[in-house]
Amino acid sequence: SPVHEMAHAYETVLNEGERREVLKWAGSKEWTRDVSEKFARGFESYLATESAPTPGLKAVFESFKKFMVDIYNGITGSEIDIELNDPMKRIYENEQSQQSR
């Protein structure tokens, strides 16, 4: 999902303390693909439930959520803040549903 992929992008801006918290939660000493996938799935779960697996990860996930809201707020009023008609909305919805399969 787009949120899952954004979580992977956000990994690159985690500070050392946040990375340590993720590694501890994932039960790993180093950042691997498995850790990366668990982090992304964990964030998806957090958005769906507002519940993080640990207090430390709650802070990491809240920071990421703020990061995403800041991106959205940066779009508002910009040249990509455009009105979509119903046919365009359906095209994008179909694209998203195909990606989630």
ABEGO torsion letter per residue (X at the ends): XAAAAAAAAAAAABBAAAAAAAAAAAGBABBBAAAAAAAAAAAAAAAAAGBBABAAAAAAAAAAAAAAAAAAAAABGBAABBBBBAAAAAAAAAAAAAAAX
